[in-house]
Amino acid sequence: MRGSLLRVVIPGLLLGFTVGRLGFADYNELHRMLLFRDLRLVLAFGTAVTLCVVLFALLRRKIRLEPVRFHSGTIPGALIFGIGWAISGVCPGVALVQIGQGIWPAFVTLAGIVVGVRIHGRFLSR
Amino acid sequence: MTHNYWPWWLGGGFLALTAILYPLLTGDPLGVSGALGRVLRRYRHRTDDSARAESGCGEAQQAGEQQSTPDLGTGASCCGPASTGCGPGDSTVGASDQQRSERRSSAVFLLSMAVGGGLAEWAGGQTWGRGQLASEFYRLYGHGAGGWVALFVGGILVGVGTRLSGGCTSGHGLSGCGRLQPASLVATAVFFGFAIAVSFLIEGLLS
């Protein structure tokens, strides 16, 4: 990554703030979304993806990223992640946002994530 | 405890903005689990998605992880053709510096996310540091050991799964789906599907 740290601080702050203000880091909101009791977060995510499709298409000359490779871990990994997401209520970014919000149990979640990443690095990365 | 969360269109707009801004500023795709991987792993290369990383650099990575001394030559030569940033710049010594700087900027990105979450709490008029998860969590798991186990074990699954799959809600869900990448579209459908199924299961078994 080139350039100053501000290049990551700005999107980091923006993403953390958005996730917090959207309630994506709130177990109640997430649980209700996954049970289809409240579609606000589903709509937010769908809107985000739709806008991304449009913006990435418009900016395809400016943003050149490599394709995401499909490999043998793609589906099993997503499956495992989905189970963990529903149980703990967090995806990796949400654990950090919760800690920033002063929700201290998230340190335990983050510890689990760190252990998980380490397990992957040691045993599962080819 | 009432919340005045953003409406879906505002949140969706800002999520998209982040997913676009990140590659515009850094040249890399947005990905929180990728950043976590870079911070935690003794990596030999700079690619964001473990998927791509492992495709090209797996052996070098393993070798590097077993040795404590960096195996820069292997890493650079292995990664060179496969990824944009492993190019000519990081032949020997430069690679080490670049990897260090990537680890630092990834750590700063993750810290910024936490700070952003804190600012959101403040902006939303919440009492900062309430120290508890939301009520539904305790309704399902109780206040005892069960909740801690759920967080820790759930966290392990999130860590293993996102790295194995090569992305999470941001990397696959926003950045990958936004670029209509088949792997990300499938992965997102799978993790959403299983999260929905497990949520119904939890609700049925525990409530």
Interface residues (C-beta under 8 A of the other chain):
Chain A: M1 R2 G3 L5 R7 V8 V9 I10 P11 G12 L13 L14 L15 G16 F17 T18 V19 G20 R21 L22 G23 F24 A25 D26 Y27 N28 E29 H31 R32 L34 L35 F36 R40 L41 L43 A44 F45 G46 T47 A48 V49 T50 L51 C52 V53 L55 F56 L59 K62 I63 R64 L65 E66 P67 V68 R69 F70 H71 G73 T74 I75 P76 G77 A78 L79 I80 F81 G82 I83 G84 W85 A86 I87 S88 G89 V90 C91 P92 G93 A95 L96 V97 Q98 I99 G100 Q101 G102 I103 W104 P105 A106 V108 T109 L110 A111 G112 I113 V114 V115 G116 V117 R118 I119 H120 G121 R122 L124 S125 R126
Chain B: H3 Y5 W6 P7 W8 W9 L10 G11 G12 G13 F14 L15 A16 L17 T18 A19 I20 L21 Y22 P23 L24 L25 T26 G27 D28 P29 L30 V32 S33 L36 G37 L40 R41 R46 T47 D49 S50 A51 R52 E54 S55 G58 E59 Q61 Q62 E65 S83 T84 G85 S101 E102 R104 S105 S106 V108 F109 L110 L111 S112 M113 A114 V115 G116 G117 G118 L119 A120 E121 A123 G124 Q126 W128 G129 R130 G131 Q132 L133 A134 S135 E136 F137 L140 G147 W148 A150 L151 F152 V153 G154 G155 I156 L157 V158 G159 V160 G161 T162 R163 L164 S165 G166 G167 C168 T169 S170 H172 G173 L174 S175 G176 C177 G178 R179 L180 Q181 P182 A183 S184 V186 A187 T188 V190 F191 F192 G193 F194 A195 I196 A197 V198 S199 F200 I202 E203
